[in-house]
């Protein structure tokens, strides 16, 4: 029986003592009010070659001049929402792909206030052999870096690189060799984010830096979504019922919302809105939220940094996704809307449309 036909256990890889330790770290961080600023590979292709190809995707220089115009933009420079395009903040293309009915687009934008972009994004779609047929696989990551000078940019890129390499190495090798994996898919995702945390923590200690990052990563395998999450970047699901976040913000205002002390609208302008109690690189160990979700009934998946959801409310994001024919259109319009609202932070968005959306 092939690798992907096995049932995967859904859960965290942490022991009870480790989980308790990181929970205590979370609570201590809240008490201290820690402020965090600002197509398919052949069976002959080796896993190492896949990893190297993916690494080139996120390290290649991006040329905004080569970004094509949205096919549904009007000639007068306005989009379907009637808002003027913001040429001064042309989004950078991070990745586009289409495999077996799946389509994805990832973009990031500096915004209208920041001088540098500390967000990083990653998007990859591929097929892996599974007996007589191939199975679609996607890996998508958003990381929102924080730290002085270039610390945030370095941290977010380290998170992307580490998650990408760790997941693809563990995922591809057993599949290519038709062997059983040593870990389940949820454990692969959790361990990848924990590895990113360890790497960034060590680098920060060596350099005397306070750099850190959020990390929201989604692995799509067949009809399952395996999510690993730390911080206040978000993953949303778009279904017939609308757009709903599936991740929990690890922030002070997120806790206040959960305790029903403030509303989501109040959180957008709350004085503690930038305070996170759990991030990558903050401590030598980190608790990673592990979430499983079937793709049944889901037409789109959205990953984004707080530079998007903090400037554009969920109802408007829902309208944009619902009215956009392709992920590219959705990303461009959401970023334009966030900039129109002020663009106070870096903006990142990854949109994935599932076969039911076409």
N, C-alpha and C positions, 0 to 999 in steps of 0.2 A: 504493500500500500504506500502511495506517495507521501511525500513530506507534508503537503498541504491538506491531506485528507484526514489527518489526525485531529482529535479534539484538543483544544488548547486550554489549559487551566487559566482562570482569570484571577489575578491577585497580585499582591506586592511581594517583592523578594526580601523584604526586611524582616529581621527577627524582632521579637517583642521588645527586647532591650534597646535595639537600634531605633525602633519606631518611637519608644518612649523618650529617648534622648533628643530626637529631632522635634518631637512635640514640645518638649520643654524649651528647646531653642526658639520655637515659634512664639511661645508665650512670653519668653524673656524679651524677644524683639519687639513685641507689641508694647510691653511695659516701658521699654526704653525709647519707644517712638523712633525707631531707626528710619532715617530718611534716605530713600534711594532716589537720587536725582535722575535730574534728568535721566531606433524602436526596438524592438525586443532583442535581447542578447541571444546568440545561438548557444547551443549546449557546449560548443568547443571554447567559447569565450570564458576565460578564467575569472574568478571572483576578484582577483587583484586588479585585472584590467577594468572591471566594472567600477571598482572603488576609485581607481585613478581617473577614469572618465568623469565620474561624479565630482571628484575634487576639482577637475578643470572647470566644471560648470560654475562652481561658486567662487573660483579664483580668477576667472577670465575677466579682463577689463570690460566694462559696460559702456557702450557708446549711445547716448540718448538720441543722437542724430539718426541712428539706425532703427529706432523704435517706430513701427508703422502706425499710421493714424488709425483710430478706431473706425471700423467699417460703418458703424451706424451714426457717427458724428455728422452733424449737418454742415453744409458748406459755409454757413455764417459763423462757424466757430463755436456754436452752442451744442450741447449734447441733448439726449432724450429728456433730461430733466429741466432743460432750459437754462442751465447755468453756463457761464462763460468759461472756456478752457483757460487754465492758468499756465501759460507757456513758461513762466519764470521758474516753475518747479516741475519740470518734465520728469515723470516717474522713471526709475531705472528698471529695466527688465531683468528679472532674476531667473526666470525659467518658464518655458512653455512646452507643453507636450500633449499628445493625444494617443491613447492606446486602448483598443478594444472597447470603444464607446465611452471611455473616460476622457475628459479634457481638463487641463489645469493651466493656470496662469499665476505668476507671482510677481509682485511689484513692491518697491519701496521708494519713499520720497522723503526729502529732507524737511519738508514743511516750509513754513514762512517765517519762523523765528530762529530756529537752531542754525548754527553755522556748519555743523558736521552731522553726518548720519550715523548713529550708533545702532541702528536696527540692522539685522541680517535675516535673510529669508532663503529657503531652499525648497525646491519642488522637483520631483522626479517620478516619472511613470515608466514602467517597463513590464515585460512578461517573463515569467520564469517557467521552465519546462516542468510538467507534472504528468508523467505517464504519456498518454496519447494526446493530450491537449496542454496548452499553455494557460497560465492563470495570471490575471493582471495584478500588479503590485505597485503601490505608490508610497512614497515617503515625502512628507511635507513638514517643514519646521519654520517657526517664527521665533526669533530671539531679540529682545529689546535690551540693549546694553546700558550700563550705568557706570560712572566713575570719571574721575578727572582726566583732562587732556584726551588721550586716545584710549583710555582704559576701557570704556564702554564698548567702543568699536571692536577692540581686540577680544573682549570677553564674549560678545555675541557671535563673532566669527569663530572663536574657539569652540563654542557650544555647537554651532552648526557643523563644523568639521568633525568633531568628536562623535556626535550622534550619527551623522551620515556614515562615517567609516565603521563604527561599532555595529550599527544595524546591518549594513550591507555585508560585512564580513561574516556575521553570525547567521544571516538569512541566506546568503548566496551559497556558501560552501556546502552545507548539508543538501540544499536543493540540487546543486550541480552534480554532487556525488551520489545522490539518491540515498542519503543516510539520514538517520533520525537525529534531530537537533538535541543539544544538551539542555536547552532551555525552552520554555514556552514563549510564544510571541509577547505576552504582557511582560514577562521577565526580561526579554531582550530589550524592550523599550525602556523599562525602568533602569536596567543596568547601564544602558547607553547614556541616559541623562545623569545618572550617578557618576559615571566615568567623566562626563563633561564637568560636573561639579568638582571632582577631585583634581582634574587638570587645571581648572581655572583657579581653585583655591591655592594649589601649590605655586602656580605662576605668580599669583598676587603676593604670596608670602615672600617669594624670592626677590620680587621687584619692589616690595614695600608699597604696593598699590591697593586701593580699595575697590578695584573693579569687580563687577558682577553683572548678571544678566538674568532675564526671564528666559524660559524655554517651554514652548508648547509644540510637541511633536506628535504627528499622526502617521501611523503605518496602516495602509489599506492593503488587505490581502483577501482576494475573492470578495465575499460579501460581509467582511468584518472590518471594523475600525478599531485599532489599538492605540490608545492615546496615553501619553506621558506628559505631565504638566507640572510646572513650578513657576510661580509669579502671577502677574496680572495680565499677560497676554491671554487671548481667548480663542477657544474653538466653538463655533456655532454650527448647528444643524438646521437646514432649511427643508421643511416638510409641508404637507398640505395644511398643517396647523400654523405655519408661519416660521419665523426665525427664532431659535431658542439657543442660549448658551449652554454648553454641556460641561464646561470647566468652571471651577470656583476660583475667584480672585483671592490670592494670598496677600491681601492688603488690609489695612486698618479699616477703611471704609467698607470693604467687602464683609468683614466681620460685623460691622455695624448694620449693614443691610440684612445679613443673615439673622441678626438679633432683632430685626424690625425696629431699630432705633432711628434709622433714616431711610429714605426712599432712594431708588436708583437715580432719579433726577437730582436729588439733593447731593448725592455722592459726586456728581460731576463738578460741583463748585465747592465741595467741602475742603476746609483748610488742610486736612490730613490725607487728601486724595492721592498724594504721591508717596505715601509711606507704605513700604512692603515689609511683611514679617517673614517672608520666605523667598529666597532667591538662589540662583546658582552662583557659587563662589563665596557665599556669606560665611559658611562654616565648613569644616572638613567633611561632614556628612550632611545629607539633605533627604528629607522625606519627599518622595515623588508620588503625586496622585496618579493612579493607574485606572483607566476607564476603558470598558469594552462597549461597543455599540454596533448592532447589526445595521447594514446599509438599507434594509428593507424600508420603503416609504420615504427615503431621503433622496432629494434631487440635487442638493448642493451642500458643500462643506466650506465654511469660511474660517480661516485662521487670521488673526490680526493683532497688532500691538495696540496699546492704549491710546496711541496717537490717532487711531481711527475711531474706536468705540467711545473714546472720551470726547470726541468732537462731533460725532454723528450718532444720534440715538438709534436704538435697535429697530424701531418702526421704519425709519428712513432707510436703514441698511436693508431691511426686508424688501422694501419697495424697489430699491436699486437692483438687488439680485433677481427679483421676480420679473423685472422689465428688461433685463439685459440678456441678449441672445447667447452670449458666450462669456466665459470667465474673464477674457481680456476686457470686454466692455464693463463688466461689473467692477473690476479692479480700478480701471481708469476713472469711472464715475464716483466711486467711493472716495478715492484719493482727492479728486477735484472738489468734492463736497466738503471733505475735512479741511482742505485749504481755504475754501470759501468761508468756512466757519471760523477761520483764524489760523489754522495750521500751527498750533502752539507747540507741537512735538513732532518728532519723526513719525512717519506714517508707513505702515507695512500691511499688506494684504495678500493672502493666498486664497484663491477661489478654485474649487474643484467641482465640476459637474459630473454627476453619475449618469449611467445610460438612460435612466428614466427621464432625465431632463431633456433629451433630444427627440 
